[in-house]
Amino acid sequence: MASGAMRRLARKSGAAEEVQMNKPTDLSHAAFRIADVGKSREFYEKVLGLKPLPRPDFSFKGMWYGIGSGQIHLIVSKKQDGPDPTGPHIAIEVEDLDATKAALKEMGVPFLDGDAMRMSLKPEDQRRLGRQIWVLDPDGNTVELRKSDM
């Protein structure tokens, strides 16, 4: 199987067929669950020296920080079952989110689609956020697959 691309064998009509997810292009961000925004700001800004970034007006509290070409997202939330956009996760930028969704469906990999959540945001926040879906890896870790609008 080719390196740099996620592949899985899918079975159709009894014959094995390779299905390839759309090409990952970059690591977008890592996200951590936090309890207290003030204490976290003190640490990430004063101890680590990170600068805050603009963040969409979500219904939950948090902070975004830039580091190199990536970001760190801090999110105040409680644990949820299934793919959890507000919990600890990594986010991988992909070339084409619709092709990625189609490949995941063909492979039988369930995902949480963020398009409905995105539509509830202001247009400027929709552009800042981009489009996302979330999947679980075999150990239950949430992985965000996304396509930036910027």
C-alpha positions, 0 to 999 in steps of 0.5 A: 500500500502506498505511503502517505495515504490512508488505505483499507481493503474494502469488500465488494461483491466478494472481491477485495478492492483498495479504497483510498482516502483523499490525500492528507496534506498537513497537520492543522491543530492539536486540541486539549480539553481544559477546565479553566480558561484563565489558568490555561491562558496563564500557562500557554501565554506566560509560560510557553509564550504563545499568542492567542488567535481569533476563534469562532464564537462557539457555544463553549469556551476555549482559546486558540494559539498559533505555533509555526504553521499549526495551532493548539486549541484549548476547549472547555468541555465534558467527555462525550461518547463517539467522535468528540469535536470538543475533546482531545483530538488531532486535525489533519488537513485533506485535499478534498473533504467530499472525496474523503467523506465518500471514501470513508462511506465506501470503507464503512468507517462512521464519521460525525459530519460538521456541516450542520454545526458550521451552518449555525455560525456567522459567515466569517466564523464559517470561513475561519473554521473550514469544513470538518468531519471526525472519526475514531481511530481503532483505540477510540481517539478522535481524529478530525479531517478537515478542509480549510476555507482560507 
